[in-house]
Amino acid sequence: MATALVAGAGAGATLPAALAGGEPTAVRDALAQTSKVQGAPQRTLVLSRVVVEPGAELALHHHLGTQVAHIEAGVLTYTVRSGSVLVREGQSDEASEPVRAIRAGQTARIAAGEWIVEQPSDIHEAANRGAKPVVIYIATLLRKGAPPATPVSPAAPGS
């Protein structure tokens, strides 16, 4: 199974696994972004769409800012190595319902209509173990110039 990392700032960024000869891939498209974020100087707000093909894996990583990820289609298998995330469903933080928590060392499935908030301390990896693409819409508030995802060595979370 191919391992990839959602990285690259440009639209249509193909992840490293795609270059390795026909392995399943994930592709990130930056749909919109601004560096003029009132109340958050030196930050960039990015809206992205990620399509994870069946069989593709996203390597161990974290984000250098807060990220909200909404599963639009498919089922994402999500593993937390450090930190924790709360899986929610519903329209917003105020109107949503908690579904389950995924804590360090746990793996769970996040289905279409569910969403999570990832903090910089949440080290995680993910995969599409299903037969259909997983489509994820992501809003990320990053330090200006920071990549969308930062790789983490597999030895680092438990070190």
N, C-alpha and C positions, 0 to 999 in steps of 0.2 A: 504494500500500500504506500502511496506517495505521501510525503510530508511537506507541507508548505507553510508559509507564514504570510498573513495579510500585511503586506508592506508596499511601499512605493506611494508617492504623492499624486501621481498623475492618473487621469482617467484610464480605465481599462488596464490597470496594472495586473499583469499575469504573475502569479506567484512562482517561486523557483521550481517547484515540482513540474510545472508545465514545460519547462525547458529541458527536462531530463528524458524526453523521448516517449511522449504519449501517455504518461501517467495521468490519473484524475487530477484536476486542478481546482483552484478557487481563484476567482477574478474579482477585484475590487474596483468599482467605478466611483470616483469622487463626483457626486452630483452637484454639490454647491459648497461654497466655503467663503468665510470672511475673516479678516484679521482686525476688523473694526468692531470689537465686541465691547459694548458699554458695560462698565463695571468689572471687566476682566481684562485689564491691560496686559499686553505681551502674550495674549492667547489667540488661538485660531479655532473657530467653530467650523466643523466639517460635517456634511451630510453625505453618507456613502451607501452604496448598494453592493453587497457581496453575494456572489453566487458560488456555492460550494457543490461541485459535482459529486455524484455517488462514488464512494471509495476514497475521496480526498481527505487528508488530515491537515489540520492547522497546527504547526509546531508550538511547543511551549513558549509562551510570551506573556507580556503585560503591556499596559498602555500608560503613557506618561501624563495622562489626564483622565478625567471622568468620561465614561462612554456608556451610552444607552443603546442596547441592541434589541431589535424587535424581529422575531422570526415571522416572516411573511408567508413562507411556504416550506414544506418539508419538516423534518425532525433532525435537530442538531444534537449529537452526543457530546456532552460538555464535561470536562474534568477540571476540578480545582485542585491545584497543588499547594497553594498558600493563599490564605484569606478565605472569603466566602461570598457568595452571591445569593440574592433572594429572587426566585423566579416568580413573576407576577403575570396576571392576565387582566385585561380591561383597558380602558382608554387612557388613563393617566395615573399618576401617583396617588392623587386624592380619590379617584373612583375605581382604582384597581383592587384586585384581591390577591393576597399572597397564595402561591400554589405550593411551593416547597423551598427550602434552603438547600444549597449545595455548599458543603464545607470542605476544608482541606482534606484531600485524600478520597473524596467522593466523586462519582461519575453519575450523571443523570441525563435524561433526554429532555430537551426543550422543544416543544411543538409549536406549530403555526398558531399565532395569536398570543403567544407568551413572550415576555420580555424580561431583560435583566439590566441592572446598572453595575458596571465594572469600575472599580477604583484602581488607582495605580498600584496598590498593594496586593491586588488580586492576580496571582500568577495562574495561568490556565492554558489548556489546549482543547481542541475540539476536532470532531470528525463527522462526516456524513456516512453513516452506516446503512442508509436506506437506498432505495432504487430510483428515487427522484431527486433532482437538485434541491438544495436548501437555499432559500433566498432570505437574506438578512438586511434590514435597513438599520443603519448605525448613525448616531449623532455623537460626535466626539469633541470635547473641549480640551485642546492640547496647548502646551507651551508653544509659542511661535517658533516654527522651524523643526519641531519634533516630528518623528515619523509616526504613522498611524499605529504601528505595533513595534515593540522592542523584544528581540529574541532573548530567551533566558536559557542558560545552560541547564540540562536536566539535573546536574548535581547541586545547583544553586539553591532551589527551594528548601531542601532538607538540611543544608549545610549549617 
